[in-house]
Amino acid sequence: MMKRTAIRIFSLALITALLSVSAIHNAGAQDPPQPPQPKQTSQQKDPKDKKGAQRQGAQADEPGTVGDGGIKIDTDLVNLDVTVIDHNNIPVFDLKKEDFSVYEDKVKQTIDSVSREEVPVSFGMVIDTSGSMRSKLQTVTDAALLLVKQMRQDDEAFVASFKAEPELVQDFTTDRRELEEALSQLYTSGGTALLDAIIATADYAQEKGKRRRKALVIISDGLEKNSSVKEKEVMEAIKEDEVQVYLVGFIDEEMEEKSLFGRSPGKKAKDLLMRIADDSGGRAYFPKDISEIPAVAAQIAKDLRTQYVVSYYPTNDKRDGTFRTVQVSVNQTGGRKLIARSRRGYYARNSQGQLPTAAQKRTRGN
């Protein structure tokens, strides 16, 4: 009797244990444990700042990806480097966001931000060493050395020369001594291939430069003779490479006198240099005397670092490879006549960040 009772008690205990295990298993299957919720950051706590949240999302997501809620976020913020001068050609540094207007393909854009700060620059010193520059080479070298001396710690520069063909003398470096040594090795000979040099060095600056702001400082007498490309191709290369061009032109006064058959060679050279500089958002200088060179070099160095950065998200968010014309203007206040200089536009790159003519550029570089 006691034996059957003991067996019965053991059976009940076993059944109870099995039922308990089954209940636990079923409960776990029906209601799995939830992971801990992430802590809320200070940026997430303010639901009112919707625009700020969108900007944060745009920075986090890669182009063409989908953000929260399945909304595709455009990340193509356009940054324009803008220099503003008054009627006396003096830079203006006291402007605010509301003082600027931006039009893309004649459509007014909403400016996201305007800042003015000194930023590091990747720039090239491109020196005309053709035979026509023989008497000016020392002056040109001195001007380039002044630019080297005014480099900041994070700036980088390269040296290139051009005669009948462009030649890289010193690749990108932050070492001033290497740049000074390269400049000391320049010599003059041969013809002038100014346009070829601009295309080659603009491509190089865009491909190898590590800083967002890129520029060329080209010193020449502008007597174009030997280039294999036309001005139109140069303008296209500058647009693609997004490189600002600063030109220092040594134009002899005798060459600027009008010839019997129209514009003088000097006038043609000057107009060419001004068109190239203006289209890139840079500037052309035409010193009349050697004593002006230090001031020109100082102005270029300051201009490169202390521009306004005007940023906006374009209303046209298509990645179709087309060129978008851009115009930046400054609201005229306080009786001042102000002029804004910036690049004339940009290409809308595709989702891989490529330009529509990238293959042609590679062919051109060969």
C-alpha positions as CSV (number, residue, x, y, z in Angstrom):
1,M,0.0,0.0,0.0
2,M,2.7,2.4,0.9
3,K,4.6,1.4,-2.2
4,R,1.6,2.3,-4.5
5,T,1.1,5.5,-2.6
6,A,4.7,6.5,-3.1
7,I,4.5,5.7,-6.8
8,R,1.3,7.8,-7.1
9,I,2.9,10.8,-5.3
10,F,6.0,10.5,-7.5
11,S,3.8,10.4,-10.7
12,L,1.9,13.5,-9.6
13,A,5.1,15.3,-8.9
14,L,6.5,14.3,-12.3
15,I,3.3,15.4,-14.1
16,T,3.4,18.8,-12.2
17,A,7.0,19.4,-13.2
18,L,6.3,18.6,-16.8
19,L,3.3,20.9,-16.9
20,S,5.4,23.7,-15.4
21,V,8.2,23.3,-18.0
22,S,5.6,23.3,-20.8
23,A,4.0,26.4,-19.4
24,I,7.3,28.2,-19.2
25,H,8.2,27.2,-22.8
26,N,4.8,28.4,-24.1
27,A,5.0,31.7,-22.3
28,G,8.4,32.3,-23.7
29,A,7.3,31.5,-27.2
30,Q,4.2,33.8,-27.0
31,D,5.9,36.8,-25.4
32,P,9.7,37.0,-26.0
33,P,11.7,39.4,-23.8
34,Q,12.0,42.9,-25.3
35,P,15.4,44.4,-25.8
36,P,16.2,47.5,-23.7
37,Q,15.1,50.8,-25.4
38,P,17.9,53.1,-26.5
39,K,18.5,56.2,-24.3
40,Q,17.1,59.4,-25.7
41,T,19.7,62.0,-26.7
42,S,19.3,65.7,-26.2
43,Q,18.9,66.1,-30.0
44,Q,16.0,63.7,-30.0
45,K,14.2,65.3,-27.1
46,D,13.1,68.4,-29.0
47,P,10.4,67.4,-31.4
48,K,10.0,71.1,-32.5
49,D,13.3,71.2,-34.4
50,K,12.1,69.3,-37.4
51,K,14.5,71.0,-39.9
52,G,17.4,70.2,-37.6
53,A,16.3,66.5,-37.4
54,Q,16.1,66.3,-41.2
55,R,19.6,67.8,-41.5
56,Q,21.0,65.2,-39.1
57,G,19.3,62.4,-41.0
58,A,20.7,63.7,-44.3
59,Q,24.2,63.7,-42.9
60,A,23.8,60.1,-41.5
61,D,22.3,58.5,-44.6
62,E,24.2,57.7,-47.7
63,P,23.0,59.2,-51.0
64,G,20.0,57.2,-52.3
65,T,19.3,55.5,-49.0
66,V,16.0,55.6,-47.1
67,G,15.7,57.3,-43.8
68,D,13.1,56.9,-41.0
69,G,9.6,56.4,-42.1
70,G,10.7,55.3,-45.6
71,I,11.4,58.8,-46.7
72,K,14.3,59.3,-49.2
73,I,16.5,62.0,-48.0
74,D,18.6,64.2,-50.4
75,T,22.1,64.7,-49.1
76,D,23.4,67.0,-51.9
77,L,24.1,70.2,-49.9
78,V,25.7,72.7,-52.3
79,N,28.5,74.7,-50.8
80,L,29.5,77.9,-52.6
81,D,32.7,79.8,-51.8
82,V,31.8,83.5,-52.1
83,T,34.0,86.6,-52.0
84,V,32.2,89.9,-51.5
85,I,33.9,93.2,-52.4
86,D,32.7,96.9,-52.4
87,H,33.0,99.5,-55.1
88,N,36.6,100.2,-54.0
89,N,37.5,96.5,-54.6
90,I,37.9,96.0,-50.8
91,P,36.6,92.7,-49.3
92,V,33.6,92.9,-47.0
93,F,33.4,90.6,-44.0
94,D,30.4,91.8,-42.0
95,L,27.5,90.1,-43.9
96,K,24.9,87.7,-42.5
97,K,22.7,85.0,-43.9
98,E,19.8,87.4,-44.7
99,D,22.2,89.6,-46.8
100,F,22.6,86.9,-49.5
101,S,20.3,85.6,-52.2
102,V,21.0,82.5,-54.3
103,Y,19.4,81.5,-57.6
104,E,19.8,78.2,-59.3
105,D,18.7,78.1,-62.9
106,K,16.9,81.4,-62.1
107,V,14.9,79.8,-59.3
108,K,15.5,81.3,-55.9
109,Q,16.8,78.9,-53.3
110,T,16.4,78.7,-49.5
111,I,19.8,79.3,-48.0
112,D,20.6,76.8,-45.3
113,S,23.6,78.6,-43.7
114,V,26.2,81.2,-44.2
115,S,29.6,81.1,-42.5
116,R,32.9,82.9,-42.8
117,E,35.9,81.1,-41.4
118,E,39.5,80.4,-42.4
119,V,39.7,77.0,-43.9
120,P,42.7,75.0,-45.2
121,V,43.3,75.1,-48.9
122,S,44.7,72.8,-51.6
123,F,46.2,75.0,-54.2
124,G,48.7,74.9,-57.1
125,M,51.2,77.5,-58.2
126,V,51.3,77.3,-62.0
127,I,54.1,79.3,-63.5
128,D,54.6,80.4,-67.1
129,T,58.2,79.5,-68.0
130,S,57.9,80.2,-71.7
131,G,60.5,82.2,-73.5
132,S,58.3,85.4,-73.4
133,M,58.6,85.3,-69.6
134,R,62.4,85.3,-69.4
135,S,62.7,88.9,-68.1
136,K,59.9,88.4,-65.6
137,L,60.8,84.9,-64.1
138,Q,62.6,86.2,-61.0
139,T,59.6,88.5,-60.2
140,V,57.2,85.6,-60.8
141,T,59.3,83.3,-58.5
142,D,59.3,85.9,-55.8
143,A,55.5,86.2,-55.9
144,A,55.2,82.5,-55.6
145,L,57.6,82.4,-52.7
146,L,55.4,85.0,-50.9
147,L,52.4,82.6,-51.3
148,V,54.5,79.8,-49.8
149,K,55.5,81.9,-46.8
150,Q,51.8,82.7,-46.1
151,M,50.8,79.0,-46.1
152,R,49.1,77.8,-42.9
153,Q,49.9,74.5,-41.2
154,D,47.0,72.6,-42.9
155,D,47.4,74.1,-46.4
156,E,49.0,72.0,-49.1
157,A,50.4,73.1,-52.5
158,F,52.0,71.9,-55.6
159,V,54.2,73.6,-58.2
160,A,53.8,73.2,-62.0
161,S,55.4,75.0,-64.9
162,F,54.4,75.3,-68.5
163,K,56.1,76.0,-71.8
164,A,54.9,74.1,-74.8
165,E,53.6,71.5,-72.4
166,P,52.7,71.6,-68.7
167,E,55.0,69.9,-66.2
168,L,54.5,68.9,-62.6
169,V,57.6,70.2,-60.7
170,Q,56.5,69.3,-57.2
171,D,53.4,67.3,-56.2
172,F,51.1,68.2,-53.3
173,T,53.0,68.8,-50.1
174,T,52.7,70.8,-46.8
175,D,56.5,71.2,-46.7
176,R,57.5,74.8,-47.5
177,R,61.1,73.8,-48.1
178,E,60.2,71.4,-50.9
179,L,58.0,74.1,-52.6
180,E,60.8,76.7,-52.3
181,E,63.3,74.2,-53.8
182,A,61.0,73.5,-56.7
183,L,60.5,77.2,-57.4
184,S,64.3,77.7,-57.5
185,Q,64.6,75.2,-60.3
186,L,62.4,77.0,-62.8
187,Y,63.9,78.2,-66.1
188,T,62.5,79.7,-69.3
189,S,62.3,78.3,-72.9
190,G,60.0,77.5,-75.7
191,G,56.4,78.6,-76.4
192,T,53.3,79.1,-74.3
193,A,50.5,76.5,-73.8
194,L,48.4,78.4,-71.2
195,L,45.1,76.6,-71.8
196,D,46.7,73.1,-71.8
197,A,48.3,74.0,-68.4
198,I,45.0,75.2,-66.9
199,I,43.2,72.0,-67.8
200,A,46.0,69.7,-66.7
201,T,46.5,71.4,-63.3
202,A,42.8,71.8,-62.6
203,D,42.3,68.1,-63.1
204,Y,45.3,67.4,-60.9
205,A,44.0,69.7,-58.1
206,Q,40.6,68.1,-58.2
207,E,41.9,64.5,-58.2
208,K,44.8,64.8,-55.7
209,G,43.9,67.8,-53.4
210,K,42.8,66.7,-49.9
211,R,41.0,69.9,-48.9
212,R,37.5,70.8,-50.0
213,R,38.5,74.3,-51.2
214,K,40.8,74.0,-54.2
215,A,42.5,76.7,-56.2
216,L,45.1,77.5,-58.9
217,V,47.3,80.5,-58.8
218,I,48.5,81.0,-62.4
219,I,51.2,83.5,-63.2
220,S,51.6,84.3,-66.9
221,D,51.8,87.0,-69.5
222,G,48.8,85.4,-71.1
223,L,50.3,85.1,-74.6
224,E,48.5,81.9,-75.6
225,K,50.2,80.3,-78.6
226,N,50.7,76.5,-78.4
227,S,47.7,74.9,-76.6
228,S,45.9,72.0,-78.3
229,V,42.6,72.9,-76.6
230,K,40.2,75.9,-76.9
231,E,38.9,78.3,-74.4
232,K,35.5,76.5,-74.2
233,E,37.2,73.3,-73.1
234,V,39.0,75.1,-70.4
235,M,35.8,76.6,-69.1
236,E,34.2,73.2,-69.1
237,A,37.1,71.6,-67.1
238,I,36.9,74.4,-64.5
239,K,33.2,73.7,-64.0
240,E,33.8,70.0,-63.7
241,D,36.7,70.3,-61.3
242,E,35.2,73.0,-59.2
243,V,38.6,74.8,-58.8
244,Q,38.9,78.5,-58.3
245,V,41.4,80.2,-60.6
246,Y,43.5,83.2,-59.6
247,L,45.5,84.7,-62.4
248,V,48.3,87.2,-62.2
249,G,48.9,88.6,-65.6
250,F,52.1,90.5,-66.6
251,I,50.8,92.4,-69.6
252,D,53.3,94.9,-71.2
253,E,51.7,98.3,-71.8
254,E,53.1,98.3,-75.3
255,M,51.3,95.1,-76.1
256,E,47.9,96.6,-75.0
257,E,48.0,99.3,-77.6
258,K,45.4,98.7,-80.3
259,S,46.7,97.2,-83.5
260,L,45.7,98.1,-87.1
261,F,43.5,95.0,-87.4
262,G,41.6,95.2,-84.1
263,R,42.4,94.3,-80.5
264,S,46.1,94.1,-79.5
265,P,47.7,90.8,-78.4
266,G,47.9,92.3,-74.9
267,K,44.2,93.2,-74.8
268,K,43.3,89.7,-76.0
269,A,45.5,88.1,-73.3
270,K,44.0,90.3,-70.6
271,D,40.4,89.5,-71.6
272,L,41.1,85.8,-71.7
273,L,42.6,85.8,-68.2
274,M,39.6,87.8,-66.8
275,R,37.1,85.4,-68.4
276,I,38.7,82.3,-67.0
277,A,39.0,83.8,-63.5
278,D,35.5,85.2,-63.4
279,D,33.9,81.9,-64.5
280,S,35.6,80.0,-61.7
281,G,34.8,82.4,-58.9
282,G,38.4,83.5,-58.7
283,R,40.0,86.8,-59.7
284,A,42.5,88.3,-62.1
285,Y,45.3,90.7,-61.2
286,F,47.4,92.8,-63.5
287,P,50.2,94.5,-61.6
288,K,51.9,97.4,-63.3
289,D,55.0,97.3,-61.1
290,I,57.1,94.8,-59.2
291,S,56.3,96.7,-55.9
292,E,52.6,95.6,-56.3
293,I,53.5,91.9,-56.1
294,P,53.7,91.4,-52.3
295,A,50.2,93.0,-51.9
296,V,48.8,90.8,-54.7
297,A,50.2,87.7,-53.1
298,A,48.9,88.7,-49.7
299,Q,45.4,89.4,-51.2
300,I,45.2,86.0,-52.9
301,A,46.3,84.2,-49.8
302,K,43.7,86.0,-47.7
303,D,41.0,85.6,-50.4
304,L,41.5,81.8,-50.5
305,R,41.0,81.4,-46.7
306,T,38.4,84.0,-45.7
307,Q,35.6,83.5,-48.1
308,Y,31.9,83.1,-47.1
309,V,30.5,79.6,-47.4
310,V,26.9,79.8,-48.6
311,S,25.1,76.5,-48.4
312,Y,21.7,75.4,-49.6
313,Y,19.8,72.2,-50.6
314,P,18.7,72.7,-54.2
315,T,15.0,72.5,-55.1
316,N,15.9,70.5,-58.1
317,D,17.0,67.2,-56.5
318,K,17.5,65.2,-59.7
319,R,20.8,63.4,-60.1
320,D,20.8,63.8,-63.9
321,G,24.3,65.0,-64.6
322,T,23.2,68.4,-65.9
323,F,24.9,71.7,-65.3
324,R,23.1,74.0,-63.0
325,T,23.8,77.7,-63.3
326,V,24.1,79.6,-60.0
327,Q,24.0,83.2,-59.3
328,V,24.8,84.7,-55.8
329,S,23.8,88.3,-55.1
330,V,24.1,90.5,-52.1
331,N,21.3,92.7,-50.9
332,Q,22.4,96.4,-51.3
333,T,22.0,98.0,-47.9
334,G,23.4,101.1,-46.3
335,G,24.2,102.7,-49.6
336,R,27.0,100.2,-50.3
337,K,27.3,98.7,-53.8
338,L,28.6,95.2,-53.1
339,I,29.6,92.5,-55.6
340,A,29.6,88.8,-54.9
341,R,32.1,86.5,-56.7
342,S,31.5,82.8,-56.9
343,R,31.6,79.9,-59.4
344,R,28.9,80.1,-62.1
345,G,27.4,76.7,-61.4
346,Y,28.0,73.0,-60.8
347,Y,27.2,69.6,-62.2
348,A,24.6,67.5,-60.5
349,R,26.6,64.3,-59.9
350,N,24.9,60.9,-60.1
351,S,24.3,58.6,-57.1
352,Q,27.9,57.4,-57.3
353,G,29.2,60.9,-57.2
354,Q,30.4,60.8,-60.8
355,L,30.2,63.5,-63.4
356,P,28.7,62.7,-66.8
357,T,32.0,63.4,-68.6
358,A,34.3,61.6,-66.2
359,A,35.3,59.1,-68.9
360,Q,36.2,61.9,-71.2
361,K,38.3,63.6,-68.5
362,R,40.3,60.4,-68.1
363,T,40.9,60.2,-71.8
364,R,41.9,63.9,-71.8
365,G,44.4,63.2,-69.1
366,N,46.2,60.5,-71.1
